[in-house]
Amino acid sequence: MIIRVDIANLFSFNEQTEFNLFPDKEQNMDHHKRTCNDISFLRLGAIYGANGAGKSNLIKAVNLLVDFVRKGKIFFDAEKLKFKLSTESQQRPSSIAIEFFSGKTVYYYSLTFDNSGVLYEALFESFRDNDIRIFERSYEEKETIIFKKEYDDNENNKLFIKVLREKLIKRDDLLLSFLSKNYADEFKEAEEAYEWLTKTLVVITPESHSANITQELDINSKLKHFAEQFIVSVETGISSLDVETKEIEEEDESLLKILSESKIEENLKFKANKSAELVNRYTGEAVTFVNEGNHLKAKRLITNHKNEKGENIAFSFGLESDGTKRLIGYLPVIYNILNGNHTYLIDEIEKSIHPILIKELISKISEDKKVQGQLIFTTHESCLLDQSILRRDEIWFVQKNKMDGSSQMYSLSDFNVHHTANIENGYLNGRFGAIPFLSNLRDLHWENYE
């Protein structure tokens, strides 16, 4: 689970800004709390703010860090992502750090970078009063790499550290990724941190489609059963879900041509059980291609609807509404939060979904005391501002600084709010900020355009 995120000079964040899920003294919904290394944290987080305030930039910053770690390097022109509304910020590097709980350990991973590459990178095991260094790397006039004391003190390791610093690691490479991929046995902590960042943490943006949902439903019978129960219960008109599978033969010339042009066949050829997806941007139809036993197969998700005779009529997934597609895309999310240890960051969670339905979904996740996963989301949906759904310390706001236009974050727990207060009304009335304030429409002189 995510415990906190620190961002500086990245996107709309100028000075160092922190988002955290540390609980305050509130006793409400105590089952939302988790503890490790004497550090307590929460499993739900909601982020509110006006359009353009910077909510999505928090998600983008975390996703950027995940991309860096997955690729193993800083791979872009860093100057383009610095805070642009300050000349001084152009001279400073960007940084992002994340503290998270994985397995039985709390880690803190920090990265500072600019166009020249990595300036600082570190991985620590976090405790309430003291942190244990796994590795720490910095660059001023030359590269410096140090590990935990017992590793550095071993004479046999000193030559490795020297070669690592001078030959193996380039300025734009990430040490975390390098150690995980090449020296996982010696650096178990780096491997665990890498796995959490690249697999356990999942970021979903408004543009995300139901990536690989077809394959997941096909290979996981428990997920498919859960999905059918859920999708029927919300009355979308769908009576059941099926996966249509076809093995691709040499005579399927048109399909093979598409696969060749998209390089899907080449990418899956030597990757057993790996999958890739093609989506028709006009119809929304998605086809998942899977290499199963060295046979390339095409899979389509079919939604069944009952006709007037009670018979199942098959529909392609592309014919469903945007809201239904979004709900189906959330099925693995809900299932994994209820049954697994995944952490999901979702931008605009309510997109295309009715307010009553999104409120019911978050309420169920909030109430369930067996939930093992974590959900953090941005939203404009004020109906979720309910103290029977979210604790005050789980609600955060983002607002633009009027002086320099930078994004600022603060928690509802910073305000003196009674546990019986209607926080939705307070928010809509501007008590907590982070809402758009519109000028009187008469001031726009719309009559001039009639």
N, C-alpha and C positions, 0 to 999 in steps of 0.2 A: 504494500500500500504506500501511496505517497504521504509523506509527513509534511514536507514544505518544499517550496520552489523559490529560489532567489534569481532575479533577472536584473541586469544593468546594461544600459546603452544598447538595447536591442528592440527593434520595431518601435512601438510607441512608449516604451519604458526608458526613461533617462537615468535618473539616479537609481541606486539599488532599491528594488521593490520586492517585498516578500508576501507570498501567499502561503498560509500554513493551516493545518488541521489539528492544532493543539487544542485540547478541550479546556474550557474555563471551569469554574466551580459549579456550573449548572448540573443539577441532578436529573433533569428531564432526559428520557431515553438513554439511560445509562448503558444499554446494550449496544449502542453505537460505538463505544470506546474499545480500543485495543491497547495493549501495553507490551513493550519489549525493551530490555535494557533500562528499565525504570523510566522509559519515555512513553507517554500516552498520546494517542492520536485517534482520529475519527474516520469512519468508513463512508461518510457521505459529505459532499460539498456542492453548494450551489452558488453560482457567480452571476450577479445582476449588473446592468449598466446600460446607459443609452447607446444608440447606434454610434459607432465611431469612438467609443470611450476606451476600447482596448481589451474587451473581454476575450475576443478571439485570439488576440496576440499572445495571451498567456498560453493558450493551447498550441499556437503556432511555435512558440519558443520551445516548449517541451518536445514537440514533434521534430523540430530542427535538431535538438540534442540527440534524439533517438536515431535520426537519419545519420548524423555524424558517427555515432557509435556503431551503427549497422554497417556503414561503408568503411569505417576505420580511419576517417580523415576529414579535415576541413576542406570542403570541395567546391567553394564558391568565392566570389569577390565579396569579402566580409564588409567592405565599406558601404555596400548598398543596403545593409540591414541595420546600420547604426541609426540612432535617434536623429532625425533630420532637422529638427526645429531649433537646434543649438549649434553654433559654430564651434564651441568648446568641445562638444561631444565627438566631433569628427577627429579630434586628436587623442581620444581615449579608446581603449579596446572594449570589446563586448564581452559579457560573461553571463553564464547561466550555471546554476547549481541545483541539485535535487537531492533531498534526503528521503530515503524510502526503506520500507521494511520488506525483507525477503527471507523466506525460510524461518530461521530463528535469529536473524541478525538485522540490525539497522545500519545502513550504509549512507555515507554522504559523498557524493561525486560532484566535483567542481571543475569547470572548464572556462578559461579566459583565452581569447583569441583576437587576432586582427588579420590584415592581409598577409603578414609575414608568416602566419601559422599559429601554432599553439604557444602561448606565453606562460600559461600555468595550467596544470592538470593534477588532480589529486583524488585519491580514494581513501576514505577513512571508515573505520567502524565506529559508530556513534554511541556514546553513553551520556547519561545526564550530566555528569561532572567532568568527564575526561574522554577524549577520543584516541583511538589507536590508529596510527598511520599504516595503511597497506602499501601505498606508494605516494610519492610527491615529486612533481617534475616542474621545473621552472626554467625560463630562458631570459637572460638579460644580455650579457655579452657572449655567454656560452651556455650550453645545455647542462643542466644539473638534474640528476635523478637519484633519489634516495628511497629506500624501502624500509620496512619495519626493522627495528634495531637488531634483532637476532639474525636477520638475513644479511644486513650490511656488515655485521661483525665477522661473518664467516669468510675466511680468506679465499676459499674456492669460488665465492660469488663475486669477488671484487673484479676479476677479469671479465666476467659476464656483464657486469654493470658498465664497465668501460667500453666493451664492444657494442653493447646496446646503445649507449649514448652516442658513440662516434660513427657506428656503421649501420645499425639495424633500424633505428628510428629516425625518420625524417621530420622536418619541422611541421609538416601538415598532417603527420600521422598521430593517431590517438594511442597512447600507451595501454589504456584499458582494453581496447579491441585487440591490440597486438599480443598482449599477455594471454588473453582469453583464448585466442585462436592457436597460439604456438606454444604456450607454457601453462596450460590449464592445470596440470598436475602439481606444479610448483606454486601456482597462484590461484588456489581454489576460490578465494574471495573475489578476484577479478572475474573469474568465469561466472560466478553466481550473479554478480552485479550486471555483467554483460547479458546474461540470459534473461534477467528480470527486465532490463531496459528494452530488449529487442523482441521479447516474446510475451512476458506476463503483462507488461504495460501496453495498452491498445488505445490509439487515438482515432476518433471518428469525427470527421468534418461534415458540414452540410452537403458537400459535394460527394461524399462517400456513397457508393452504391452497395448492394448486398454482396460484397466480394466473397466468392467461394461459399456462399450459403448453400448452393446446390450440392456441392461435394460434402459439406458438413452434414446436411440432412441425409445424404445417401449412406454415409459410413457410420453415423451415430444414431442408432435406433431409439435411444432414450431421448435424444434431442428432438427427433422427428415426432415422437409421441407427445412430448411437451409442446412442440410447435403446433401440432394439430389441435390439441386441447385449448391452447391459448387463442389461436386465430379464430376458432369457432366461437369461443366465449365472448369475443369482442364484436361479433355479428358483422363481419365484413362481407358476408355472403359466401365465403369459402367453406365448403364442407369437409375437404381433406386436401392433402398435399401429396404429390407423386413426383418421382424423379425418372425422367425418360432417358435411357442410356442407349447409345448406338456406337458400335465399334467402327472406326473409320477404315474403310477399305481403299485399295489403290484406285478403284474405279470412281471414287468420290472426287473427281478432278477439281470441281469448283471449290469444294471445301478445302482440299489440300492446297489449292492456290492461295486461299485466304490465310491458311496457317503458315504457308511459306513466306508470304509478304509481311505478315505480322511477326515472323520469327518464332512463333509459339512452338512449332514442331521441333525446331532446332534446340530451343531452350529446354524442352521436356524430354528429349530423346534419351538422355542418359540419367534422368532423375526419376527413379521409381517412386510412384505414389505422389508425385508433385502435380500441382494443378495450375492452370492459368485461365483467364476469363476474357471473352470478347463480348462487348455490349454494343448493340445497335443504337446509336444516339438518337435515331428518329422514333423507333418503336419501343425502346427500353428492353427489348428482348436480350437475354443474357445466355450465352452458351459457355459451359465450363469444360475445358479440355484436360484430361487426366491421363497420365502414363501409368497404367495398371498392368503389371506383368509384362512390360515391354510392348504392350498394345495400347495404341492411342485411342481414347474413347471420348465421345462428345456427350455431355449431359445437359438436360434442360429441366428447369423446375416447372411443373404443371400444377395449376390450381384448379380444383374441381368445384363446380357450382351445381346445385340441384335445379332441375327444370320443373315444370308444372306436374310431371308424372313422378317426381321424386328420384329421377335418374341423374347420375353424375354426368355433367358435361365438362369436358376438359377445356381450360383456357390456358393460353401461354402467359407466363409471368408478366410479359410486357404489356398486357391488356389491363392489368390491375392499376388502380389509382396510385398516385404518388404517396398518399398516406399509407395505403396498404403495403406498398413496397417498402416504405420506411419501417413499418411495424415488423414485417418479415425479416428485414435486415437487423432489427434489434433482438430477434429471437435468441441467437447465440449469446448476445450480451446479457440478457436477462437470465438465461440458463446458467451461464458461467458465473455471474455474480451470486446467484442462489446456491450453486453447487461447487464452485471452484474458487481459486484465489486470485483471479485476474483483477487488474485495476483498469477501469475504462475512463478516458477523458472524452467527453462528447460535447461538441460545439453546437449550440442551438438544438438542444435535445427535443424541443417541441415542434420542430419543423414538420409541417404537413399533418400533424396529429392533433386531434380534438383536445381542448383543454381538460375536459372531464376524464378522458382516457389517460392522458399523461399524468394527471394528478393521481389517478388510481394506481398506475404503475409505480410511481415513486412512493406512494403510500405503502404498497405491498412490500417493497424492498426495505422501507424504513421500519415497518412493523415486525418483519421476520427476524427472530433472534438467532436463527441458525445461519444467516448469511455470512459467507466467508470472504467475498470479494468486496471491491470498493468502486463507488461511482462518484465522479466529479463532473459537473456539467455547467455550461453557460445557458442562460435562458432569459427570455423576456416575460415568461408566463408567471404573472403575479399570483395566481391561485395557489402556487406552491409555497408562497410565503405564509405558512401555517405552522404554528408551534406544535401541532400534533403530528407533523410530518418531518420537520427539520428543527434541529436545535439552533439556538441563536448563534453559537460559535461555528455552525456549519454554513452560515449564510454570509457571503462576501459581496462587496460592491466595488465597481470600478468607475472612476470619474476622472474627467480631464482636468488637469491643473490649468486655471485660467491665465496664469502668468506665462507659462512656456508650452502649454498644449500637451504635456506628458501625461501618461496614465498613472493614476494613484489607486492603491487598493486598501480597503479597510473592512473590518468585520462588523456585523451587527452587534456583536458582544462588546464593541467599543461604546455602544449607547446604553443608557439606563432604560431598559425596556422590561416591563413587568411580564411575568410568565403567562399572564392571561390576556395581554395586549393583542389587538388585531394588527399585526405587522404589515399585512397587505394594504390596509387603508393608510397606515402611516407612510409606507413607501410611495403609494400613488399620490399622496398629498405632499410629497417632497421632503418629509422629515429626515430621511436618511440620505438624501442626494441620489446621485447615479440615475437620474431620469432626465429625459429631454425637456427643456423649457422653451416653449415656442413664443415668438412675438405675437402680439395682437395682429390678426390677419388683415385688419384695416391698415396697419403700418406697411403692408406689402403693396398697397395701392393696386389691388387686383382690378379695381374698376377701370384702370387705364387700358386693360387688355380685353375688355368686353367687346 
